[in-house]
Structure formats: C-alpha cells, structure tokens
Amino acid sequence: MVSKDQAIGGAILLVCVLVAVFYIAAVVAPSQMSNLLHLTMDNVTFRLWVVTIPVFVAFVAIMFIGAWIGWTMATTPPPKPIEEITTEIEDKKEE
C-alpha cells in the first residue's frame, strides 16, 4: 500500500514530467503544438508565450519567496545574546 506522501510525490512527479514534455514540444515544434491546442497564432508568437509564461511565474515565485523571507525577518524577535544564555545555564548549575 502506498502512503499519502508517496502518492502526492508520484502525482507531483507525473505533473512535472508532463509539463516538461509539453514545454519541450512547444519549443521544438511550435506549429504542431499550436495546432494541437487549436490556437490561431504564428510560431514566433507561440514560442514567445511559451517562454514568457514560465519566466513570469518563476519571477513572481521568487519575489514571493523574497517577500516571505523579509516578512519573517521583520516580524521575528531577535534571539537572546549568548552571554545571557550562558549566565542562565550557569545559574541553573549552581542551584
């Protein structure tokens, strides 16, 4: 029996392979792919969109990750100084 995590991993693998195959086919044979998708655009425009969409998604994802890191750094309190931690440990040992 496959666990839930393994099933999700298999689904992610399958989707990634299918998207990669579609992307490679769209870049190598844009006229066949645009006909397959019933799109009415020339090869240059189709290739432009095939490259532009993943670049846009990647850019937005990277900006989101950067914003998340910034938010986390801005809202997390600073750690205690090491001197204070060692003093607390020494005080506990003396007790």
C-alpha positions, -999 to 999 in steps of 0.1 A, spaced: 0 0 0 13 34 -9 13 61 18 -3 95 13 31 112 10 42 87 -17 10 93 -36 14 130 -36 51 126 -46 41 104 -75 14 129 -86 39 158 -85 64 137 -105 38 129 -131 27 165 -135 63 178 -137 71 152 -164 40 161 -184 47 198 -182 83 193 -192 73 172 -222 47 198 -233 73 226 -228 99 208 -249 74 200 -276 62 236 -277 97 250 -281 108 224 -306 76 221 -327 55 252 -321 33 249 -352 22 213 -342 16 223 -306 -4 254 -315 -25 233 -340 -30 207 -313 -42 234 -289 -63 250 -316 -46 283 -312 -45 308 -341 -11 324 -337 21 322 -357 52 302 -345 71 332 -332 42 345 -311 36 310 -297 72 305 -288 72 339 -272 43 330 -249 58 295 -242 89 312 -228 72 343 -213 47 325 -191 72 303 -172 96 332 -168 68 353 -154 57 326 -130 93 320 -118 98 357 -113 67 361 -93 75 330 -72 110 343 -64 96 377 -55 70 359 -32 98 339 -15 118 371 -10 88 389 4 81 359 28 118 359 40 116 397 45 83 394 64 97 366 86 129 386 94 109 417 101 84 401 125 107 376 143 121 389 176 159 389 178 175 360 198 189 363 233 226 373 234 249 343 241 261 359 273 226 359 287 221 322 278 254 311 293 246 331 325 212 313 328 229 279 323 255 287 350 228 299 374 209 266 369 240 246 376 247 264 409 211 256 421 
